[in-house]
Amino acid sequence: MQIPELLCPAGDRERLEAAVRYGADAVYLGGQMFGMRAAPANFDEAGLRSAVQYAHAKGVRVYLTCNTLPTNAQAAQLPEFLEMARDAGVDALIVADIGILMLAKRLVAGVPVHISTQAGVVNYLTAEELYRLGAARVVLARELSLEDIRYIRAHTSPGLELEAFVHGAMCMSFSGRCLISSYLTGRDANRGECAQPCRWKYSLMEEKRPGLYLPVFEDEKGSYILNAKDLCMLEHIDKLAEAGVSSLKIEGRAKSAYYVASVTSAYRGALDAYRSDPAHYAAPEWAKQEVCKVSHRAYSTGFYFGRPDQYGKDSGYIRTWDIIGVVENWENGMLELSERNPFSQGDMAEAMLPGREPVPLEIKTILDPEVGEVERACHPMRRYFIPYAHPLPQGTMIRKQTSEKFD
């Protein structure tokens, strides 16, 4: 029985540590160039070395993205980047361009190469030829069904690993190949700078009546004809494993550390449940609730079960919980928290634990070390103390429910 790897996003050091702490088997992250996410802080050379050392000390693999479509001018910088990645000790490179694949096999031959979803691999012929060219893994196009994946697995070399997305934002374009952002804003989605125009509100305008905007369909909010729902395959990871998927990938390098921690924990718990009884897999109820406690759009199962119910009615996020603090220390029955969002005496909160159901935490007393007892903590990043009988590890996230809202 093969238990798929849980592969989680790490947009910066804080998110890296959240992924590792909450159960990732591997993380993927970007350097200062050639990554498909330019907005996150990413990692410079020193940061990458430190990140690899930290992850490896915890038994977690690190994959470095090199999956943009580089221009001629940028291509000249690739050798130095690839050698830097090898020297930092990354476990694999993620590439989308066949030229980068072949350069990497010549220049840093000891580093495995994974083919990015940006390459749009949808059939066994392409997957097998990429394997023969030296790819260790193919990240399959998001447009494939489970039946498609089974067929690819059955018709490719057993040594080729298959990776598939299981959770997160979906792009309306084929395998992320999109020019809308570049046309409308000058920000190139294929080089990590997408402005997400597919999430914008659109109306029609008749050329002889400028200023008169007509909705594309019957919705007072306008039209979101390009706006995809988020993917969630938590309840179907047994089917993905049985189809031959080697690695389950969570999208979200631009998401918060809280998002990374929460979703990683949910899928860790789900994979552990699958490991314990694969023939009777059912996603734990707490894990199904967990993925709804982060900021998300309406969920769907994407293309895995055929034609998807893919498009939402608006671009808003559902958000009902907020992180309020991160545990810095526990001693003598007192939790030391670094505040993230305000909380008050009497609040009911939860402590998030890796791969398992969160535990309730009632905030009865708040101590500010500078002024003593206070009714409310409302200074982000300040340290506060709250009584709690049981020790919690450093880095544990504490959250509370808010009134339902849409971002």
HELIX and SHEET records of a PDB file:
HELIX    1   1 ARG A   13  ARG A   21  1                                   9    
HELIX    2   2 GLU A   45  ALA A   57  1                                  13    
HELIX    3   3 ASN A   72  ALA A   75  1                                   4    
HELIX    4   4 LEU A   78  ALA A   88  1                                  11    
HELIX    5   5 ILE A   98  LEU A  107  1                                  10    
HELIX    6   6 THR A  117  ALA A  119  5                                   3    
HELIX    7   7 TYR A  124  ARG A  132  1                                   9    
HELIX    8   8 LEU A  146  ALA A  154  1                                   9    
HELIX    9   9 PHE A  174  GLY A  176  5                                   3    
HELIX   10  10 ILE A  180  THR A  185  1                                   6    
HELIX   11  11 ALA A  189  ARG A  191  5                                   3    
HELIX   12  12 PRO A  197  ARG A  199  5                                   3    
HELIX   13  13 LEU A  234  HIS A  236  5                                   3    
HELIX   14  14 ILE A  237  GLU A  242  1                                   6    
HELIX   15  15 ALA A  257  SER A  276  1                                  20    
HELIX   16  16 PRO A  278  HIS A  280  5                                   3    
HELIX   17  17 GLU A  285  GLU A  290  1                                   6    
SHEET    1   A10 TYR A 299  SER A 300  0                                        
SHEET    2   A10 ASP A 230  CYS A 232  1                                        
SHEET    3   A10 GLU A 161  GLY A 168 -1                                        
SHEET    4   A10 ARG A 137  VAL A 139  1                                        
SHEET    5   A10 VAL A 113  ILE A 115  1                                        
SHEET    6   A10 ALA A  92  VAL A  95  1                                        
SHEET    7   A10 ARG A  61  CYS A  66  1                                        
SHEET    8   A10 ALA A  26  GLY A  30  1                                        
SHEET    9   A10 GLU A   5  PRO A   9  1                                        
SHEET   10   A10 SER A 247  ILE A 250  1                                        
SHEET    1   B 2 LEU A 204  MET A 205  0                                        
SHEET    2   B 2 TYR A 213  LEU A 214 -1                                        
SHEET    1   C 6 VAL A 359  GLU A 362  0                                        
SHEET    2   C 6 MET A 348  ALA A 351 -1                                        
SHEET    3   C 6 MET A 397  PHE A 406 -1                                        
SHEET    4   C 6 ILE A 318  GLU A 331 -1                                        
SHEET    5   C 6 MET A 334  GLU A 339 -1                                        
SHEET    6   C 6 ARG A 383  PRO A 387 -1                                        
SHEET    1   D 2 PHE A 343  SER A 344  0                                        
SHEET    2   D 2 ARG A 376  ALA A 377 -1                                        
SHEET    1   E 2 ILE A 366  ASP A 368  0                                        
SHEET    2   E 2 GLY A 372  VAL A 374 -1                                        
END                                                                             
